[in-house]
């Protein structure tokens, strides 16, 4: 999100942008859809473990294929969205996603559900997520005025975090009392709500300009990739983000299996325990600005990301009873540090990158950082299968601590404050 400063031209009313019908519809639809998505993040692995008795590797493979579309279509998706009607794209994604999810309970009831079908659904939902997320980010400026963009983004981010916190717990409770398959029915309903809200939006979206010659997609994509690859700061931040995502995904791919099969926790407890990750994210967002002011943007980012990483080594110490505290702290503290570091890094990119390249720079960074996520999920599955789940967690989390230390390399490790513009 690029925060733009706008002088107040009118008094702010109670409720702010939520008083605007179009934004309220977008906010309700997106929040509901996000809640359903987090429920699915718990439901699908539980279906694989409890209904299909899937192996540790296959459970991690589910996580891998869900992120694979960012690697396969992440770069062209951003350029394509600029050529399509954003709201129509979002509606199609909602309808397709809901229909895909409903196939799982139908096949489960008839006894025909297979792991292959679950993998295909996870892959296709990942494709719709790439397009929906990209279109949604581009559609918001058409819904609210320029001076309302900061407030609109803030409210959407706040509700997203709240849904991330509530979703795993709700998903675990649904799985405990109604079965994990019912969680997908709930998520399909949230996509229907999202589509209904999009249809209620009254704004007339500006149609994409189809006159004149078009720049080839590969030209736009190459320009963004080249800028990131040649800049020392952006290159190192992208590399660090990729290492973090690979290790975090490998670790998270094992957490449900670890809690259910190694620690012996019921589905409801699994959802509640995993919610510590989102709680840490909220705390990290709250302290990011203070860290940057107190220690500088460069050192504040290092303190948050590197200083919090060793707490993750508490996770393998978890067992039933009071040692579950180790699991909560092992998730919460590193998540807080990661989000605080990401907030500082995002603000740096927004002020450092030329405005004409900002979208492509973000897309190029995400291509690398999200592209390694499927590899990380597979790494977790292989490590858990070969070494055992607890032993694999020890190894992966230790690698994660070392990986965070890459940020000490120049130029990031040498500056108190990150620059606000490239040299020259």
N, C-alpha and C positions, 0 to 999 in steps of 0.2 A: 504494500500500500504506500503510495506517495502522498504524504501529508502536505496539503497546500494551505498557506496562511490566507485568511480572508478577513477583512475588517468587518466588524458587526454592522450590518446595515439595518437591522430590525431587531427588536427585543426578542429574546428566546422565550418560547412558551413552554409550559410544563409538558413534559413528554417529548419535546423536540421533534425529531423527524418521525417518531412513531405516530404523530398526529396526521401525517401525510398518508393518504390511502394507499398509494402505489408502493411506497417503501414498506408500510405495514404488511402488505400482502407478500412482498418479497421476503421480509424478515420472518414472518410466520412460516412460510413455505420452506425456506432454507433451514431454519432452526429445527423444524419437524423432520425434514429429510436427514439432517445431520444426526439427530437423535436415533433415527432408524438405522443409519449406517453404523453407528457405534454398537448398536445392539447386534447387528449382523456380524461385526468383528468378533463377538463372543460366540454367537450362535453357530456359525459355520464350523469353527474348530471343534466345538462341543458335539455337533452332529457327526463329524468325522471320527471323534474319539469314542462316543457312546453308542451311536447307531450303526456305524460302519466298522468300528473297531480298527481304525486306521493306525498304521505304524507312525512312529515319530517322524520319519522322513516324509511321509505323505502329508502329515499335518503341516509341516514346514513348507511343503510344496504348494499348499493352498495359499499361504501368505505370499509366496514368490510369484505365482501367476497373477495375483491381484495387482501387483505393482509392475509387472512386465510391460503393460501398455505404455507406461511412461518412457520406457526404453525404446519401444518399437515405434510409437507414434507421437511422442512428446514434442519433438521439434516441429513437425509440420502442423500439429494441432493448433498451435498459436496463430500461425499464418492463415490457416483455413478459417478459423473463427472470425477473423477480420473480413472475410469474404462472404460470411453467412449471416442470416438473421439470428441474433443471439437468443431472443426469447423462444423462437421456434426450435432452435437447437436444444435448449434446456427442456422444453416440453417433450421432444422426441426422446431425450435421454431418460426422463422420468418414466415415460410409458414403457420403454424397452426394459429399464431396470426392474420396474414392478412386475412385469410379465415374466422376466427371467427368474426372479425370486420365487414366484408362485409355483413354478415347475417343481421346485424341491419338495414342498409338502405334498403335492399331488403324487409324485413318484414314491415318496416315503409311505404314504397311506396305502398305496397299491403294492408295496414291497418291491418296487423296481428301482429304487434309488441306488446309484453306484458312485464310486469315488470319481470315476471319469466324468460323470455328469456334474458333480460338485465342482471339479476343477474347471470345466468349461464355463459354468455359471460364474465362478470367481473371476475368470479371465475376461469375460464379456462385460461384467459389472465394472471391472477396471477400465475398460475402453470407454464406457459411458461416463465414468467418473472424470477421466481426463478431459473430455469434451465439455461436460457440465461445469466443471471447476473453472476452466478457461473462459467459457461463455459468461458465466456468472460474474467473474471479476470484471469483464468488459461491459456488462450490461448495467452495472450499478450507476455509472455516470449518467445514463439515460433516465434513471428513475429519480435521482435527487439532484439538486442544483450543485454547482461547483463549491459554494461555501458550506454546503451541508455534507460534503463527502467525508471529511474527518469524523464527524459525529456518526454518520451512517456506517462507516467502516468499523468504528469503535463498538457500536451496538451489535453489529453482526459478529465481530470477533468475540465479544463477551458471551453472546448466546451460544457460539460455537464451543467455547470452553466449557460452559455449563452443560451442554449436551454431551461433551466428551466425558465429563465427570459422571453424569447421571446414567449414560448409556450402558456401560459395563455392568453396573449394579442392577439396572432394570433387566438387562439381558440375562444375567445370572439368575434373578428371581423368576423370570418367565421360564427359563430352562428347568429350574428346580421344581416348579409347581405345574407347568403345562407342557414341558418338553422343549428341547432346543429348537425343534422344527417350527414351533409356534412363533419363535422370535422372528423368523423370516416372513411369516404372515403379517406380523406387526410392521416390519420394515416395508413390505409391499404397500401397506396402507399409508405409510408416511410419504411414499413417492406419489400416491394418488392425491394426498393433501397438497404436496408441493406443486403438482400439475394444476390443481384447481386454483391455487393462489396465483400462479403465473397467468392463468386465463382471466383472472379478475383484475389484473394490472391494466390501467387505462392508457398509459403513455403510448404514444406512437413512436416506435423506434425508427431512427433514421436508417434508411435502406443503404446497404453497402453500394459504393460507387463502382459500377461495372463498365463505365465508359473509359476509353483510352487503353493503351497497352498496359498489361500487367507485368509487374516484376516477377520473374520466376521465383518459386518458393525456395529453390536451392540457393539463390543469391542472397535473400534475406536471412536465411538460416546461417549461411557461411559468414556473413558479416558479424552476427552476434557471437558466434563461436570464436572467430578470430580475435575479437576484442577481449574476450575473457582469457583466451590462451596467451595473449601477449602481455597482459597486465600482471605485474608481480603480486599485487594484493588480491585481486579477484581470482587469479590462478591458485594461490595458496588457500584462500578461503573455500574455493570449490573443492580442492583436494581434501581439505580437512572435513568438509561436510560429507564427502563421499565415504571417507574412512569411518566417520561416526555412524552414518546410516547403515553401512554394511555390518558393523559390529552390533549396533542396536537391534537391527532386524534379525540377525542371527540369534541374539539373546532372546528377543521377544517371541521368536518362533518356538522357543522351548518352554515359555513360561506357563502356558495352559497345561501342557503335559507334565511339567514339573509339579505344579500345584495339585493336579488331580491324581497322578499316578505315584509320585514320589512322596509328596507331603500328605496326601490323602484328604484333600479339601473337597466339599460338595460344590456344585455349580454356583449356588448363590454366593458362597464365600469367595470363589474365584473372581466373580464380577466385582465384588466390593474391594478385594485386594488390588486388582489391576487398576481400579480407579485412582489409586495413589499416584500413578503416572500423570494423570490429568491435573490432579490437585497440585502437584509439583510444578506443572506448567503454568498454572495460574499464579502461583507464588513467584516464579521466575519473571513473569511479565510485570509483576508489581514492583520488583526490586531492580529491574534492568536500568532504568533511568538514574536511580540513585547511585548504582555502581559506577555508571559512566561519569557522573558528575564528581563523585568522590575520588576515583582512581584514574580517570581518563578513559576514553573509549577503547583504546588498545589494551591497556592493563586491566580494565574492568572486564573486558571480554575474556582475557586469559584467566583471570581470577574465577570467573563464573564457570567456564567450561572445564578447565584443568583442575581447579580446586574441588569441584564437586564429584569428579569421576571416581575417586577411590571408594566413595560410599557404596558404589555398585557391588563391591566385593562382599557386602553383607548378605546379598541374596542367596548364595549357595549355603549359608549358615542356617537357612530357614528350616524349621521342622514344625510339627503340630504344636499348638499351645502358644505360650507367650513368645517363643522365638519367631512367630509370624511378624513381630515388630521389625525384625531384620529385613524381611521382604519389603515391608512398607517403606522403611528408611532407604533401602537400596534402590527403590524405584523413585521415591519422592525427591530426594536431594539431587541426584544426577539430572532428573527431568527439569528441576528448577534451574540448575546451572545451564543446561542445554538451551532452554527457552530464553533465558536472560541473554546468553551469548548470541542467539539467533536474532533477538530484537536489536541488539547493538549492531550486528553485522548487516541486517536489513536496512537500518537507517543509514549506515555507511554506504551501501550500494546506491541507495536512492539519492544521496547528496553527491556522490563521487562520479556516477555514471552520467554521460551526456543524455539529456532527456530523449533525444531521437533514438537512442539505443537501449533505453531502460527495459522495455518489454522483452527484447531479444536477449539481453544480458541475463535477465531472470530466467527466461526459458532455457537458455544454454546451460546455466548453472544447474537448474532442476534436471535437465537431461542427464548430466553426469551424476548428480547427487541421488536422484531417484532411480537412475538406471542401474545402480549397483544394488538396489534393495532386493530384487529377486535373487541375485547371487548370494547376498547375505542370508536370506531365508534358507536357501539350499545348503549354505555352509553350516548353519545351525542344525539342520536336519542330519547332515552327514556326521558332524561332531557328536550330536546326541546319540546317534545310532552306534558309532564306533567306540566312543569313550564312555557312554552313559550320560544321562541328563545332568546330574549334579556336577560331574567332572567336566563336562563340556562348558557349563556355566562358569566354572572357575577359570578355565582357559580363555574363553571369549571375553569375560569381563576384565581379565588382566591385560589382554591385548587392547581392549578399549581404553584403559588408562594410559598405556604407552602411545596409542594413537592420538589422544588428545594433546600429548606433548609435542606433536609436529608443529603446533602453533607457535612454539618458541623459535622456529626458524625465521630468518630475516625474510621480508621486512617487518612482519607482524611482531616478532619478539623484541624489536628494538625501539618501538615507538610507544610513547605514553598515550598519544591521541592519534587516531587514524586520520589520514588526509581527507580533505573535502573536495579535491579535484585532482585529476591525473597531471603529471608533469608535462608541460608543453601544451 
